[in-house]
Structures are given as structure tokens and as C-alpha cells.
Amino acid sequence: MAAEVPLALSTKPGGSYIDCNLGEGGHTEAILKSAYSVSILGIDLDYGALSRAQDRLSRWAAQLSLHHGNFADIALIARNRRFSRCDGVLFDLGVSSAQLDDPERGFSFRYDASLDMRFDPGARLTAYDIVNRWPQSKLEWIIRELGEEPRARRVAAGIVRNRRIDTTGQLAAVVSKSLNWPIRSRRHPATRTFQALRMAVNEEISNLERGLAGAVEALSRGGRLVVISYHSVEDRIVKRFMRASAEICDCPPRLPECMCDKTPTLTLLSKGVIKPRISEIRDNPRARSARMRVAERI
């Protein structure tokens, strides 16, 4: 959604913006092209992505500050990099196409690779550790809650029964067999399980919750918070956070008057989600599940 991002951020000449998931630099490039003399702080956990983005964005090197780190720490990073009170923060959640297409990263069952799935290759926990060492009850919980797999118990039991599992191909086969999935199917049966494992490896839920709160702290008055998510687990968290931050009262409905004295920090600019254009989906089918939400700092 590169065309929609500068509009959602309402970019302005001389503005400062934070891209919390720099990736290959596509959204940052669109922001840099949209207004004169903007400055951008790009954050990513993937050293390879930072290097590729730096090459892609070399013509704007003077306007670009890159940081290897976790967007959960955005408030601290912004202060240290002098991006506090910035004009906009962008989150583009999930795994990038470059990561999915790299067989060595272990994000996809399209390649038979080691069970890795780390955004930061220097992190300790891998998908192999979870698949082969976590108890069945914990496996079942993450597959159900993070992957939204309705038959999570069968998948978790199948994984435990077939340990040791070394590769993405072995895991995909175990999940398919556990679900007794037909060979011809529009969606691979392991999709939800792989999503759950990736989110657990990278602690994506807790990082997102911390990152959203930190983003509001980093924004100036009138600054925009723009979040693009790709599945309902993340989108629900973003939706709840934005709505809660925009509410003027947290008191129970039974109270006759407000007692909490809450001050809202955001105002919602999109009542629902903004979806990608049909032309973008045609050019990039992976964009079909993208959902954007926009809010403004009060």
C-alpha cells in the first residue's frame, strides 16, 4: 500500500517520520518521494533488510537514519535518535516478501529448510525450539490463539507424536497428516500453524502492544499513527488499542457520571479498515489481506 501510506500519514515538507518495519524500504521510499526534505527513522530487526534498504534509499542518505532494533522500544529509540515528537509513525506488520522467499529463513513451507523463523537472526529462540521442546498444551495454545487454527489440539498432538521435526517440509507434512487435509486445497493446511510459530518466535503480540503505546508517546500533536496488518489477530489488537486510546471514559456503564477523568490520546481517522486497490492486489497477490487503520495524536 505504498501509494496510500503518504496520504494516510499526511506527509508534509520538512516532516519527520518513523517506519517501524523498514523491510526493503518500499514505504519509506514512497514517503521520501511524497514531500520535500522529510527525515525518516527506519527500524528493523533484520540486518539484511537494513542493508538492502540502505542501498535502495542511498540517494536520500542525508534524510535517513537506520536503526537495528525492536519497534517495541520505539519510544526510547525515538528519543535517542532525536525523533521524539515526530509527525508520523508507520507499522507494516508481519513477515516481508523477501523473508518469505529466502529458503534459509524457514518462514515458508514452500522450501524444505531449517525451522528458524527469526526476524533477528541473532535472537536465541527458533521455531525448532518451540516445535521440539515446548509442551503440547503450550503448542496447542499458540496454534489456536495466534494461528486461529480451530483444530489446534490435533495439530499439537501430531507435532509431539512425530518429534523430532527438523525442517519446514517435515512440519508441513505432519500438520497435513494431523488434519487429514485433502491434497487439492486452496489454502495449505499448515498456513495457520506456521503463522502461529512465527508470531511466537518473534513475540509479535507483546511487541505490537508495547510498540503502539510507544508510538503514541513518540508522536507530536496532530501526528499520524498508521498501521497495516495482514491477519485478524494483529488487526484486533490495533483496533482495540486505537478505540481505547480515543475513548473519553473508561468507567463502567452503571456509573451515573464519569469518575476516571481519562484524557484520550488519539482520534480515529478511519472508521473501518482501508484496503488495497484492486490493481495492487493484481500486481502483488500477497497484498490482498492488507488492512490499514489510521489515527491522529490529540
Buried (B, 14 or more C-beta within 10 A) or exposed (E): BBEBBBBBBBBBEEBBBBBBBBBBBBBBBBBBEBBEEBBBBBBBBBEBBBEBBBEBBEEBEEBBBBBBBBBBBBBBBBEEBEBBBBBBBBBBBBBBEBBBEBBEBBBBBEBBBBBBBBBBEEBEBBBBEBBBEBEBEEBBBBBBBBBBBEBBBBBBBBBBEBEEBBBBBBBBBBBBBBBEBEEEEEEBBBBBBBBBBBBBBBBBBEBBBBBBBBBBBBBEEEBBBBBBBBBEBBBEBBBEBBEEBBEEBEEEEEEEEEEEEBEEBBEBBBEEBBBBEEEBBEEEEBBEBBBBBBBBBB
